[in-house]
Amino acid sequence: MTRDGARAVLDRVLAAAGGEEVEAILGGGRSALTRFANNEVTQNVAERRYLLSVRVVRGRRTGRATGNDLSAEGIARLVRRAADAASVQPEIAGLLPLPGPQEYRAVEASDPATADLGPEERLEQARRAVERCRAAGLEGAGIYESGEGTIGDYGEIGALAIANSRGLFAYHSGTSATFRVSALSGTAGGWAARESHRAADIDGAALADRAVEKTLRSRDPRAWEPGRHTVVLEPAALADLLLEMAWCSFGALLVQEGRSFLANRMGQRVMGENVTLRDDPYHELHLGSPFDSEGMPTRPVTIIERGVARSPVYDRQTAAKDGVESTGHGLPVPNTYGPMARHLVLEGDGESLEGLIAGVDRGLLVTRVWYTNLVDPGTVTVTGMTRDGLFAIERGRVTHAVRNFRFNQSVVELLGQVEALGRPELVNGVVCPPVRARGFRMSSVTEF
Amino acid sequence: MKDLASLAVDTASARGAEYADARLIVMQHEEVRFKNGEPAGLDQSESVGVGVRVLVRGAWGFAATDDLTREGISRCAALAVEIGRASARLVAEPVRLAPEPPHRAVWASECRVDPFTVPLARKVDLLARIDAELRRVGGVRNAESSLTFVREHQWFLSTEGSDVEQTLTRSGGGYTATAVRDGDIQRRSFPAAEGHHLCRGWEFIESLPWVENAGRVAEEAVALLSADQCPPGTYDIVLDGSQLALQIHESVGHPSELDRVLGMEANYAGTSFLTLDKRDALQFGSPIVNLVADATLPAGLATFAFDDEGVEAQRWPIVEGGRFRGYLTSRELAHRVGETRSRGCVRADGWHHIPMIRMVNLSLLPGRGTLEELLGDTGRGLYLETNRSWSIDQLRYNFQFKTEIAWEIRDGKRVRMLKNPTYQGITTQFWNSCDAICGESEWRPWGIVNCGKGQPGQVADMTHGAAPARFRNVKVGAGYES
């Protein structure tokens, strides 16, 4: 939906509210995904979907109603339901009045060719990837997703535009193109992926070549003993660990409630000096939204600076409690979680992946991890499995495949043991480099 | 509404689809949240749309839209056909659908008191009373509670003549007390980690002892801060029903999904160790282990009359006497295991997603005796309650779970509370170590409401019935080893 189209919808909400203090969030767009497995297409889907969420504020009471009927009658009904809900809710002592107009940085994240990418174009990229897998005697499986707007991986809908009765209006739309491919040989696998806001950056054949090369090296894995090992984590492996850490640590409410490892540690060294971690939607690889779900402008936040804890991310309510300004990381109000870091950037260094490997006498190269879950929020200990390419590194060279491990590793501890960092890339929504780190805790071996 | 679904099917057929179905759905959702004495979220949402699935030259196409004008629906159906036509360029073998007679039916899940007619003030009042009880206990840092209600009103039509209208109403809720001290973050939840949900009305909410349990839950959360760390080692463990439900979900349910077994989830969630040669051959568990898939289970979250491709609900064994017996199947894949009819396991998350194989209700059949009798029969071991963390590998062999609390068992008695219990295992070794399952009186249906699968990701609900059970010689403590 264009800026004018979104504005027209939101203006109808403000008109229907008839003087109520009201906020409206419009999200959605178009999303399409071609899925292949066993070297053939297995699913091929497209959706068009919008959601309008209306919140009425009456003093310290507030209520919300959400729907996808954007007609005048549908909007009027949403406003009525939100007002009815507000009238029966108890008061929220810390509820803030709606913010006034804000200024936003421009983020150019839309690519018309990507927005209009059709099934034939997606199919052609999938076909090229499958050809590479088939030529190597492997089974190719993967996806090519493209779209515009704010439909997330699990169908969740983010804010495309926000307006409120105090004159605030914000709009941001972007396009996305994601290609992921696995090449399989029995239980051996390899994987590669690329995310961009431009479909022109996607090269299915080249990605399949990387996956195939991993798979061919993954056959006949040998079992290594569990224990602490030096690892080279490729960006996909590290990204999932950073996401777990962000979820339980970087929001100001988590810190204020003592549920983050950063609680009472601001200004202290918590990681290695070579670790600087930011939240930055304006990073050239992210190109994320310049505002949050309260309509506040998002500011880049340095969370960890050279190993020292600097700041969590804030929404308006947590910022008011700490006497600072919102950094524009709020979720729809009210909520139980507080603000959320969504555009992580771990700064890298210039080292190549080969250079990181060359520095290992005996260790493991981890392509990616799977089914991570938080074991201990206080130490950010995360469990999960290695996947799609676990290799031995001996005397600076990759020598053979290793059977997959379950790990239990504190991410805070891991980032205190990083020896070297490579060049960052965007993977799983995180900008992060490959790293070499000591003492990664592998707990048990699986059957393949 | 039905006319619009019919228009979608007719348009797809006219555009060249050899098969088409359409699901037009009105989704209603209400969630009320409370935290630390205040409302923390109230959302009432409604979403209406149509999803059109087609076969063109033996290949799938799917498109969905919320534009319910006749033009919008025609455009959506035409796009589904265009997508199917593109898919046909990369299909090795045309899709063959297992036969299913056309069904014409109207069905609704049991709902004695419509939760959407219960005044909001009454829901808020219940949460406020729970919240007050939780915060009455000193040391509780966060008290969080919620109630959730979902209604899905669906019309399913197909070119084969099926015409089914179904209404499913789900109700549930839960609460958690969290206590914090110097980076130690402990919590207790009721009735289970993600609450408790069933396909019933407001009467389900009224049937549970919410307020009565709040004080105990809060006291246990605070006491965990001072409890000893669960020592690592090898133990006989007894799992409570809610933790066992998740164990069933992850280590039995997902690996028996036939699309996973055949590699169709390989790029995302992975495949399965339950390869086709394992059926009727693998001793999955001990002889007392019987697991039944059942889309007819009363009040189950995956209970329906027909699945999302119009196949009648069924009940069949997955594990029988410990032996692996069957898969969760679809019309597309049934023939791959030599079956002539789908088991009816295909569902979609809303109108905007394509239906795919999802777990139906999957339950461990009860054994005998009470929990106290089972603990009394356990000389030295651990009793683990309420999930806190879960993970399993991409073939579903190696798993690790953490529960909120453990009770050390000595000489058949609970002697002390332990914190941070984790346990690990390999699926078939674990289920073969099961030597006791409690009886009917301890058996409960536990709801799972956050099961993710597929690309794009879809979330599904299902129920796993279970009574507490004992597993011998399980590795405990790996999550906290140094």
Boltz contact constraints between the chains, C-beta under 6 A:
constraints:
  - contact:
      token1: [A, 33]
      token2: [B, 456]
      max_distance: 6.0
  - contact:
      token1: [A, 35]
      token2: [B, 455]
      max_distance: 6.0
  - contact:
      token1: [A, 37]
      token2: [B, 263]
      max_distance: 6.0
  - contact:
      token1: [A, 37]
      token2: [B, 264]
      max_distance: 6.0
  - contact:
      token1: [A, 37]
      token2: [B, 266]
      max_distance: 6.0
  - contact:
      token1: [A, 38]
      token2: [B, 263]
      max_distance: 6.0
  - contact:
      token1: [A, 40]
      token2: [B, 90]
      max_distance: 6.0
  - contact:
      token1: [A, 40]
      token2: [B, 91]
      max_distance: 6.0
  - contact:
      token1: [A, 40]
      token2: [B, 92]
      max_distance: 6.0
  - contact:
      token1: [A, 41]
      token2: [B, 87]
      max_distance: 6.0
  - contact:
      token1: [A, 41]
      token2: [B, 90]
      max_distance: 6.0
  - contact:
      token1: [A, 41]
      token2: [B, 91]
      max_distance: 6.0
  - contact:
      token1: [A, 42]
      token2: [B, 264]
      max_distance: 6.0
  - contact:
      token1: [A, 43]
      token2: [B, 354]
      max_distance: 6.0
  - contact:
      token1: [A, 44]
      token2: [B, 61]
      max_distance: 6.0
  - contact:
      token1: [A, 44]
      token2: [B, 83]
      max_distance: 6.0
  - contact:
      token1: [A, 44]
      token2: [B, 87]
      max_distance: 6.0
  - contact:
      token1: [A, 45]
      token2: [B, 62]
      max_distance: 6.0
  - contact:
      token1: [A, 45]
      token2: [B, 354]
      max_distance: 6.0
  - contact:
      token1: [A, 46]
      token2: [B, 63]
      max_distance: 6.0
  - contact:
      token1: [A, 46]
      token2: [B, 79]
      max_distance: 6.0
  - contact:
      token1: [A, 47]
      token2: [B, 64]
      max_distance: 6.0
  - contact:
      token1: [A, 47]
      token2: [B, 352]
      max_distance: 6.0
  - contact:
      token1: [A, 48]
      token2: [B, 65]
      max_distance: 6.0
  - contact:
      token1: [A, 49]
      token2: [B, 66]
      max_distance: 6.0
  - contact:
      token1: [A, 49]
      token2: [B, 352]
      max_distance: 6.0
  - contact:
      token1: [A, 63]
      token2: [B, 42]
      max_distance: 6.0
  - contact:
      token1: [A, 64]
      token2: [B, 43]
      max_distance: 6.0
  - contact:
      token1: [A, 65]
      token2: [B, 44]
      max_distance: 6.0
  - contact:
      token1: [A, 66]
      token2: [B, 43]
      max_distance: 6.0
  - contact:
      token1: [A, 66]
      token2: [B, 45]
      max_distance: 6.0
  - contact:
      token1: [A, 67]
      token2: [B, 46]
      max_distance: 6.0
  - contact:
      token1: [A, 68]
      token2: [B, 47]
      max_distance: 6.0
  - contact:
      token1: [A, 68]
      token2: [B, 66]
      max_distance: 6.0
  - contact:
      token1: [A, 81]
      token2: [B, 44]
      max_distance: 6.0
  - contact:
      token1: [A, 85]
      token2: [B, 42]
      max_distance: 6.0
  - contact:
      token1: [A, 88]
      token2: [B, 120]
      max_distance: 6.0
  - contact:
      token1: [A, 88]
      token2: [B, 121]
      max_distance: 6.0
  - contact:
      token1: [A, 89]
      token2: [B, 39]
      max_distance: 6.0
  - contact:
      token1: [A, 90]
      token2: [B, 39]
      max_distance: 6.0
  - contact:
      token1: [A, 92]
      token2: [B, 38]
      max_distance: 6.0
  - contact:
      token1: [A, 92]
      token2: [B, 39]
      max_distance: 6.0
  - contact:
      token1: [A, 119]
      token2: [B, 83]
      max_distance: 6.0
  - contact:
      token1: [A, 119]
      token2: [B, 86]
      max_distance: 6.0
  - contact:
      token1: [A, 120]
      token2: [B, 86]
      max_distance: 6.0
  - contact:
      token1: [A, 123]
      token2: [B, 86]
      max_distance: 6.0
  - contact:
      token1: [A, 123]
      token2: [B, 89]
      max_distance: 6.0
  - contact:
      token1: [A, 127]
      token2: [B, 90]
      max_distance: 6.0
  - contact:
      token1: [A, 141]
      token2: [B, 266]
      max_distance: 6.0
  - contact:
      token1: [A, 141]
      token2: [B, 267]
      max_distance: 6.0
  - contact:
      token1: [A, 142]
      token2: [B, 267]
      max_distance: 6.0
  - contact:
      token1: [A, 143]
      token2: [B, 455]
      max_distance: 6.0
  - contact:
      token1: [A, 153]
      token2: [B, 457]
      max_distance: 6.0
  - contact:
      token1: [A, 154]
      token2: [B, 457]
      max_distance: 6.0
  - contact:
      token1: [A, 180]
      token2: [B, 267]
      max_distance: 6.0
  - contact:
      token1: [A, 182]
      token2: [B, 266]
      max_distance: 6.0
  - contact:
      token1: [A, 182]
      token2: [B, 267]
      max_distance: 6.0
  - contact:
      token1: [A, 184]
      token2: [B, 266]
      max_distance: 6.0
  - contact:
      token1: [A, 258]
      token2: [B, 180]
      max_distance: 6.0
  - contact:
      token1: [A, 259]
      token2: [B, 185]
      max_distance: 6.0
  - contact:
      token1: [A, 334]
      token2: [B, 40]
      max_distance: 6.0
  - contact:
      token1: [A, 334]
      token2: [B, 41]
      max_distance: 6.0
  - contact:
      token1: [A, 335]
      token2: [B, 41]
      max_distance: 6.0
  - contact:
      token1: [A, 336]
      token2: [B, 33]
      max_distance: 6.0
  - contact:
      token1: [A, 336]
      token2: [B, 35]
      max_distance: 6.0
  - contact:
      token1: [A, 336]
      token2: [B, 40]
      max_distance: 6.0
  - contact:
      token1: [A, 336]
      token2: [B, 144]
      max_distance: 6.0
  - contact:
      token1: [A, 370]
      token2: [B, 394]
      max_distance: 6.0
  - contact:
      token1: [A, 371]
      token2: [B, 391]
      max_distance: 6.0
  - contact:
      token1: [A, 373]
      token2: [B, 389]
      max_distance: 6.0
  - contact:
      token1: [A, 373]
      token2: [B, 390]
      max_distance: 6.0
  - contact:
      token1: [A, 373]
      token2: [B, 391]
      max_distance: 6.0
  - contact:
      token1: [A, 374]
      token2: [B, 389]
      max_distance: 6.0
  - contact:
      token1: [A, 375]
      token2: [B, 389]
      max_distance: 6.0
  - contact:
      token1: [A, 375]
      token2: [B, 402]
      max_distance: 6.0
  - contact:
      token1: [A, 375]
      token2: [B, 479]
      max_distance: 6.0
  - contact:
      token1: [A, 377]
      token2: [B, 185]
      max_distance: 6.0
  - contact:
      token1: [A, 378]
      token2: [B, 183]
      max_distance: 6.0
  - contact:
      token1: [A, 378]
      token2: [B, 184]
      max_distance: 6.0
  - contact:
      token1: [A, 378]
      token2: [B, 185]
      max_distance: 6.0
  - contact:
      token1: [A, 383]
      token2: [B, 391]
      max_distance: 6.0
  - contact:
      token1: [A, 383]
      token2: [B, 400]
      max_distance: 6.0
  - contact:
      token1: [A, 384]
      token2: [B, 391]
      max_distance: 6.0
  - contact:
      token1: [A, 385]
      token2: [B, 393]
      max_distance: 6.0
  - contact:
      token1: [A, 387]
      token2: [B, 394]
      max_distance: 6.0
  - contact:
      token1: [A, 406]
      token2: [B, 398]
      max_distance: 6.0
  - contact:
      token1: [A, 408]
      token2: [B, 479]
      max_distance: 6.0
  - contact:
      token1: [A, 443]
      token2: [B, 478]
      max_distance: 6.0
  - contact:
      token1: [A, 444]
      token2: [B, 424]
      max_distance: 6.0
  - contact:
      token1: [A, 446]
      token2: [B, 393]
      max_distance: 6.0
  - contact:
      token1: [A, 446]
      token2: [B, 397]
      max_distance: 6.0
  - contact:
      token1: [A, 446]
      token2: [B, 398]
      max_distance: 6.0
  - contact:
      token1: [A, 447]
      token2: [B, 397]
      max_distance: 6.0
